[in-house]
Amino acid sequence: MSPLYRAANPVDLGLVTSLLEEAGIEYLIQGEGWNALFPGIQAAGFNESLVLVADPDLEPARALLRRAGLMAFEA
């Protein structure tokens, strides 16, 4: 699995996962529960969730996010 997108809030996370689901790209979310743990505190890196995709799906998923006007995570 490779990192695709770092979501700073639940709205961004929902948008990205909806796009991936519509395209049939499977994903995993790391740190999803942290957003609920400290609501209102929006410190960079603190409440973020990381969306991961399988290595073969990484480039198609990045292209999907670019078409949607979102910036994919670049490691």
N, C-alpha and C positions, 0 to 999 in steps of 0.2 A: 504494500500500500504506500502511496505517495501523497504528500500534502497538496491539496488543490486550492483551498480558500480558507482564510482566517476571518471568521464572522465576529464582528464586534458586538452584535446584538441579535436577539431572536428574529427580528424582521429580516435582516440580511441572511440569516441562516435558513429561514423558511423559503426565501426567494431562490437561493442557490439549490437547496434540496429539491424544490419543485421543478426547477429546470432539469436537474439530473434525472429525476424520476420520469419526467416526460420524455427524455431522450433514451430511457432504458439503461442508464449508467448506474451501477450499484455503488454505494458509498458507505462510509463509516464516519460517525461524528465522535471526536475526542473532546471531552470537556464540556459537553452539553449541559450538564447539571450545574455548573458553576454560575451560569446566568441567574438561576433562581436562588442560589445561596446568598448572594450579595446584591439584591436588586437596588437600583439607583446609583450604585457605585460604578462608574464607568472609567476605571483606570486602564490604560493601555496594557494589554497582555493579561489582565486580571480576570475579566469576565468573558474572554474570547473563547470561541469554539473553533476547532480545526476540522475541516472537512477533508477526508482522505478518500482516494479512489484507487482502484487496482492499477498497477503500472501500465498495462496496455491501454487503459482508458484515459490516461493522463492527458495526452495531447488533444484527443477529441473533446474532453471535458473543458480544457483550457480554451479551445476554440469556441465552444458553446458559451462560456462566460464572457469572452471578448465580444461575441455577437450581441450579447445582452447588455453590454456596456459596463461589465464588472471586471475588476482586475484580479486575475488568478494569483495565488501565492507562488512566488518564485524562490526556490531554495538556493 
